[in-house]
């Protein structure tokens, strides 16, 4: 499969320079067809009875296994959730943090992480993305940062932070998984959004938990228990499945499985190549805040009002997004992005 053949899988690219996978990735024709076919099965055969549940549970196992391979971990360390935010809430609620517990994060995190942090009751210390290590003290119980900043597109180098501190880490992988190679085995907790760079259906996510037995089940779904009593006491399921958010419909599962299957082996190299070109060409005209060789995101400061810029580009068939309150516009370059998309972006910027 070459780039042109990979692009042909995404009908939206026939109409738009779609440069916003950091919000939602493009949906492939095969993904949507698989979802529709599964919904037709539900339509004609119903959503109940042993065959239905056995089939859907088997799909859960399949998706869990595929995500585990992608993330470099064993399947029993992967929970199926609904979003990165969902995953962050599961971890932070389970850690039972209080005012005496210090958590270090960056000052540019998405509310999907800092919202759960704020609700946790912990003492949160926010540092610039390149000063995380300087903010760590002997009172720090957890470091909670993104792998790649949703604002700047820069890596916060979580591997280095983990290696130098040895502290428990919660990593927000919303802008990394599917865009760059990820080895989640190195971290205590790794949160994933599947609708972004993985191009999966809405409301799909995952959470890697290195030691499932060590994290309290604070937000139990039906999948938390292997057996339970009338008073609510229960025996936890084995592995990270105990942290599954809840039921996921068959259409979403088969859609995600399809999306994971069709991504080419060369996707990371191609995304890096086209992002580098995008950064270089934008850098000739604008201030680019993304450092070289980061991920699929390229963020720059336009000369006009960012919401106005994104609206004007949309009218010209170029889909990007602005970062509220930062005077920045963000471009997402995936393996499906080609040179013509970048040319359309530059032309639209006038």
C-alpha positions as CSV (number, residue, x, y, z in Angstrom):
1,X,0.0,0.0,0.0
2,X,1.4,3.4,-1.0
3,X,0.2,6.9,0.2
4,X,-2.3,7.3,-2.6
5,X,-3.9,3.9,-1.8
6,X,-3.9,4.7,1.9
7,X,-5.6,8.1,1.2
8,X,-8.3,6.4,-0.9
9,X,-9.6,4.7,2.2
10,X,-10.8,8.0,3.6
11,X,-13.6,9.7,1.5
12,X,-13.3,13.0,3.4
13,X,-9.9,13.5,1.7
14,X,-11.7,13.8,-1.6
15,X,-13.2,17.1,-0.4
16,X,-11.0,18.5,2.3
17,X,-7.4,18.9,3.3
18,X,-8.3,17.2,6.6
19,X,-5.7,18.4,9.1
20,X,-7.4,17.9,12.4
21,X,-6.8,14.3,13.6
22,X,-5.7,15.8,17.0
23,X,-9.5,16.4,17.5
24,X,-11.0,13.5,15.5
25,X,-9.2,11.4,12.9
26,X,-10.8,10.8,9.5
27,X,-13.1,7.8,9.3
28,X,-12.2,5.1,6.7
29,X,-14.8,3.7,4.3
30,X,-14.0,0.2,5.6
31,X,-14.5,1.3,9.2
32,X,-17.9,2.8,8.6
33,X,-19.0,-0.1,6.4
34,X,-18.1,-2.5,9.2
35,X,-20.0,-0.5,11.7
36,X,-23.1,-0.3,9.5
37,X,-23.0,-4.0,8.9
38,X,-22.9,-4.7,12.6
39,X,-25.8,-2.3,13.3
40,X,-27.8,-4.2,10.7
41,X,-27.1,-7.4,12.6
42,X,-28.4,-5.7,15.7
43,X,-31.4,-4.4,13.7
44,X,-32.5,-7.8,12.5
45,X,-31.3,-10.1,15.3
46,X,-31.7,-7.8,18.3
47,X,-29.3,-7.0,21.1
48,X,-29.9,-9.7,23.6
49,X,-29.5,-13.4,24.3
50,X,-26.5,-15.6,24.7
51,X,-25.2,-15.4,21.0
52,X,-25.3,-11.6,21.0
53,X,-23.4,-11.3,24.3
54,X,-20.9,-14.0,23.4
55,X,-20.2,-12.4,20.1
56,X,-19.8,-8.9,21.5
57,X,-17.5,-10.1,24.4
58,X,-15.3,-11.8,21.8
59,X,-15.0,-8.5,20.0
60,X,-13.9,-6.9,23.2
61,X,-11.2,-9.5,23.6
62,X,-10.1,-8.9,20.0
63,X,-9.9,-5.1,20.4
64,X,-8.1,-5.4,23.7
65,X,-5.5,-7.7,22.1
66,X,-5.0,-5.4,19.1
67,X,-4.5,-2.3,21.3
68,X,-2.1,-4.3,23.5
69,X,0.1,-5.0,20.5
70,X,0.0,-1.4,19.4
71,X,1.0,-0.2,22.9
72,X,3.6,-2.8,23.5
73,X,2.0,-4.4,26.6
74,X,0.2,-7.6,27.5
75,X,-3.5,-7.7,26.9
76,X,-4.3,-8.2,30.6
77,X,-2.9,-4.7,31.2
78,X,-5.4,-3.0,28.9
79,X,-8.8,-1.6,30.0
80,X,-11.4,-0.5,27.5
81,X,-12.6,3.0,28.3
82,X,-14.5,5.8,26.5
83,X,-11.8,8.4,26.3
84,X,-8.5,9.7,27.7
85,X,-10.5,11.7,30.2
86,X,-12.3,8.6,31.3
87,X,-9.0,6.8,31.8
88,X,-7.6,9.7,33.8
89,X,-10.6,9.8,36.1
90,X,-10.3,6.0,36.7
91,X,-6.7,6.3,37.7
92,X,-7.0,9.5,39.8
93,X,-10.1,8.2,41.7
94,X,-8.4,4.9,42.3
95,X,-5.2,6.6,43.8
96,X,-7.3,8.3,46.5
97,X,-5.2,11.4,46.5
98,X,-5.6,14.2,49.1
99,X,-4.2,17.6,49.9
100,X,-1.0,16.1,51.3
101,X,-0.3,14.4,48.0
102,X,1.7,16.4,45.5
103,X,1.1,15.9,41.8
104,X,3.3,17.5,39.2
105,X,1.9,18.3,35.8
106,X,2.5,20.8,33.0
107,X,0.9,24.2,32.6
108,X,-0.4,23.4,29.1
109,X,-2.4,20.3,29.8
110,X,-5.8,19.6,28.3
111,X,-8.8,19.8,30.7
112,X,-9.2,16.1,30.1
113,X,-6.3,15.6,32.5
114,X,-6.3,18.7,34.7
115,X,-10.0,18.4,35.3
116,X,-9.6,15.0,36.9
117,X,-6.5,16.3,38.7
118,X,-8.4,19.3,40.1
119,X,-11.2,17.0,41.3
120,X,-8.8,14.6,42.9
121,X,-8.1,16.8,45.9
122,X,-4.4,16.6,45.4
123,X,-1.9,19.5,45.6
124,X,-1.3,20.1,42.0
125,X,2.0,21.8,40.8
126,X,1.9,23.0,37.2
127,X,5.3,23.7,35.5
128,X,6.3,24.7,32.0
129,X,6.5,21.7,29.7
130,X,10.3,21.8,29.6
131,X,10.7,22.2,33.4
132,X,8.8,19.2,34.7
133,X,11.8,17.7,36.4
134,X,12.5,21.0,38.2
135,X,9.1,20.9,39.8
136,X,9.5,17.5,41.3
137,X,10.1,17.5,45.1
138,X,10.4,14.8,47.8
139,X,6.7,15.2,48.4
140,X,5.7,14.3,44.8
141,X,3.5,11.2,44.7
142,X,2.6,11.3,41.0
143,X,3.6,12.9,37.7
144,X,0.7,13.4,35.3
145,X,1.7,14.8,31.9
146,X,0.9,14.4,28.2
147,X,3.2,12.4,26.0
148,X,2.7,15.1,23.4
149,X,1.3,18.5,24.2
150,X,-2.1,19.2,22.6
151,X,-1.1,22.9,22.5
152,X,2.5,23.0,21.2
153,X,2.8,19.6,19.6
154,X,6.0,19.1,21.6
155,X,6.9,15.9,23.4
156,X,7.2,16.2,27.1
157,X,9.7,13.3,27.0
158,X,7.9,11.1,29.6
159,X,10.4,8.3,29.2
160,X,13.2,10.7,30.5
161,X,11.0,12.0,33.3
162,X,10.2,8.4,34.4
163,X,13.8,7.3,34.1
164,X,15.2,10.3,36.1
165,X,12.5,10.3,38.9
166,X,11.4,6.7,39.2
167,X,8.0,8.1,40.3
168,X,4.6,6.8,39.4
169,X,3.4,8.4,36.1
170,X,0.1,8.9,34.5
171,X,0.6,9.7,30.8
172,X,-2.0,11.3,28.6
173,X,-1.5,9.7,25.2
174,X,-4.3,11.5,23.3
175,X,-1.8,13.1,20.9
176,X,0.7,10.3,20.7
177,X,-1.0,6.9,20.2
178,X,-1.4,6.4,16.4
179,X,0.8,9.3,15.6
180,X,4.2,8.1,16.9
181,X,5.5,4.8,18.2
182,X,4.5,4.2,21.8
183,X,5.9,1.8,24.4
184,X,3.4,2.0,27.2
185,X,5.2,-0.7,29.1
186,X,7.5,2.0,30.6
187,X,4.7,3.7,32.5
188,X,2.4,3.0,35.4
189,X,-0.7,4.4,33.6
190,X,-1.1,5.3,30.0
191,X,-4.4,6.8,28.7
192,X,-5.6,6.6,25.1
193,X,-8.2,8.2,22.9
194,X,-9.1,5.9,20.0
195,X,-11.1,8.4,17.9
196,X,-8.1,10.7,17.2
197,X,-4.9,9.4,15.5
198,X,-6.3,5.8,15.5
199,X,-9.3,6.9,13.4
200,X,-11.7,4.9,15.5
201,X,-15.3,5.5,16.3
202,X,-16.4,8.2,18.8
203,X,-16.4,7.3,22.5
204,X,-13.7,4.7,22.4
205,X,-10.5,4.7,24.5
206,X,-8.1,2.6,26.5
207,X,-6.1,2.6,29.7
208,X,-2.9,0.7,30.3
209,X,-2.4,-0.2,34.0
210,X,1.0,-1.7,34.8
211,X,-0.1,-3.3,38.0
212,X,-3.9,-3.7,38.1
213,X,-3.9,-5.3,41.6
214,X,-2.3,-2.2,43.0
215,X,-5.0,0.3,41.9
216,X,-8.2,0.6,43.8
217,X,-11.4,0.1,41.8
218,X,-13.1,3.5,42.6
219,X,-15.5,3.6,39.6
220,X,-16.7,0.1,39.1
221,X,-18.7,-0.9,36.0
222,X,-20.2,-4.4,35.5
223,X,-16.8,-5.5,34.2
224,X,-15.1,-4.8,37.5
225,X,-16.4,-8.0,39.1
226,X,-16.0,-11.7,38.5
227,X,-18.7,-12.3,41.2
228,X,-20.6,-10.2,43.7
229,X,-22.8,-10.2,46.7
230,X,-26.2,-8.5,47.3
231,X,-24.4,-5.9,49.5
232,X,-22.2,-4.8,46.6
233,X,-19.0,-6.6,47.7
234,X,-17.3,-8.3,44.8
235,X,-14.3,-10.3,43.6
236,X,-12.4,-8.2,41.0
237,X,-11.8,-9.6,37.6
238,X,-8.3,-10.6,36.6
239,X,-6.1,-7.9,35.1
240,X,-7.0,-4.4,33.9
241,X,-10.4,-5.6,32.6
242,X,-11.6,-4.6,36.1
243,X,-11.2,-1.0,35.0
244,X,-13.3,-1.3,31.8
245,X,-15.7,1.7,31.7
246,X,-18.7,-0.4,30.7
247,X,-20.5,-1.8,27.8
248,X,-19.3,-0.9,24.3
249,X,-21.7,-1.7,21.4
250,X,-20.6,-4.2,18.7
251,X,-20.6,-1.5,16.0
252,X,-18.1,0.6,17.9
253,X,-15.9,-2.5,18.6
254,X,-15.9,-3.7,15.0
255,X,-15.3,-0.2,13.8
256,X,-12.2,0.2,16.1
257,X,-10.9,-3.2,15.2
258,X,-11.2,-2.3,11.5
259,X,-9.5,1.0,12.0
260,X,-6.6,-0.7,13.8
261,X,-6.2,-3.3,11.0
262,X,-6.0,-0.9,8.0
263,X,-3.3,1.4,9.3
264,X,-0.1,0.7,7.3
265,X,3.1,-0.4,8.8
266,X,4.9,2.7,7.6
267,X,2.4,5.1,9.2
268,X,4.8,6.6,11.7
269,X,7.6,7.3,9.3
270,X,5.2,8.9,6.8
271,X,3.5,11.1,9.5
272,X,6.9,12.3,10.6
273,X,8.0,13.1,7.1
274,X,4.9,15.1,6.2
275,X,4.9,16.9,9.5
276,X,8.5,17.9,9.0
277,X,7.6,19.4,5.6
278,X,4.6,21.2,7.1
279,X,6.7,22.6,9.9
280,X,9.4,23.8,7.5
281,X,7.1,25.5,5.1
282,X,5.0,27.2,7.8
283,X,8.3,28.3,9.4
284,X,9.2,30.4,6.4
285,X,6.2,32.6,7.1
286,X,5.1,32.2,10.7
287,X,6.3,31.6,14.2
288,X,6.2,27.8,14.7
289,X,6.1,26.7,18.3
290,X,6.6,23.0,17.6
291,X,10.2,21.9,17.8
292,X,11.6,19.7,15.0
293,X,11.0,15.9,15.0
294,X,8.1,15.8,17.5
295,X,4.8,14.2,16.4
296,X,2.0,14.7,13.9
297,X,1.1,18.1,15.4
298,X,2.4,21.4,14.1
299,X,1.4,24.5,15.9
300,X,2.0,28.1,14.7
301,X,1.1,31.7,15.5
302,X,-0.8,33.3,12.6
303,X,-0.8,37.0,11.8
304,X,-4.6,37.2,12.1
305,X,-7.1,36.1,14.8
306,X,-6.9,32.3,15.0
307,X,-10.6,31.6,15.0
308,X,-10.9,33.8,11.9
309,X,-8.0,31.9,10.3
310,X,-9.6,28.5,10.9
311,X,-13.0,29.7,9.6
312,X,-11.5,31.1,6.5
313,X,-9.5,27.9,5.9
314,X,-12.7,25.9,6.4
315,X,-14.4,27.9,3.6
316,X,-11.5,26.9,1.4
317,X,-11.7,23.2,2.3
318,X,-8.9,23.1,4.8
319,X,-9.7,21.8,8.3
320,X,-7.5,22.8,11.1
321,X,-8.2,24.1,14.6
322,X,-7.2,27.1,16.8
323,X,-6.1,26.7,20.4
324,X,-8.4,28.9,22.6
325,X,-6.6,31.6,24.6
326,X,-3.2,30.9,23.1
327,X,-3.3,32.8,19.7
328,X,-2.3,29.6,18.0
329,X,-3.5,27.4,15.1
330,X,-2.8,23.7,15.1
331,X,-2.3,21.4,12.1
332,X,-2.5,17.6,12.4
333,X,-0.4,15.6,9.9
334,X,-1.2,11.9,9.6
335,X,0.1,9.2,7.3
336,X,-2.9,10.0,5.1
337,X,-1.8,13.6,4.6
338,X,0.0,14.5,1.3
339,X,1.9,17.4,-0.1
340,X,-1.2,18.8,-1.8
341,X,-2.9,19.1,1.6
342,X,0.1,21.2,2.8
343,X,0.0,23.3,-0.4
344,X,-3.7,24.0,0.2
345,X,-3.1,25.0,3.7
346,X,-0.4,27.5,2.7
347,X,-2.5,28.9,-0.1
348,X,-5.4,29.3,2.2
349,X,-3.2,31.3,4.6
350,X,-2.7,33.7,1.8
